[in-house]
């Protein structure tokens, strides 16, 4: 078998891919390494080696509290968005009704709507109506933003699903709920998981909505980092970002290891 990179075109593509990966990954590597410097400012390569900035980030109660707030809001938003997104995707792919395309476009419209416009609109809406209080305002706003991501991932998966499997289950006596949970859901589970994870990441990283709707006493992590940068950028702020990158890498590595072990057992 001919190796692709031995041809001139393959070599050019290999070089371009390498440059693209370096361009994307190098800033992430800088964020992780720069706080290791002993200076009171960020420098790359770091001058000296110390873990004091990472230790300062771990010991700072502001960041620890903000992480817990962001995790609670992101988990709640992702789960609610998952339920709404999956139910909407199932209805849009299984039933024909007037305005179906318009409803799908309406669900996906937050993807193209600027976050600032959406934040101002939701702030005015909650202020005028008095609906929801505390963190539920921010959760509701995040659900509006996250649901399109779940819907966008789930729609193609459900459209490719073989509907004859549903018909076979119904012919064997399964109820619509049994058919959905025992036949449809296991098959489209990868798409659902991908959409839910994407919704979680979107909610966890969202800043603009949190600036407008988060409670002043319990800000999310992006708001806390934004406020710290406004007051003065010290290496501990970069250390927080570095810790998030390391945690994300550890979760991805654990997922791939568990997936590899499961494939070996099968």
Buried (B, 14 or more C-beta within 10 A) or exposed (E): EEEEBEEEEEEEEEEEEEEEEEEEEEEBEBBBBBBBBEEEEBEEEBEEEBEBBBEBBBEBEBBEBBBEBBBBBBBBBBBBBBBBBBEBBBBBBBEEEEEEEEBBEEBBEBEEEEBEEBBEBBBEEBEEEEEBEEBBBBBBBBBBBBBBBBBBBBBEBBEEBEEEEBEEBBEEEBEEEEBBEEBBEEBBEEBBEBBBBBBBBBBBBBBBBBBBBBBEEBBBBBBBBBBBEEEEEBBBBBBBBBBBBEEEEEEEEEEEEEEEEEEEEE
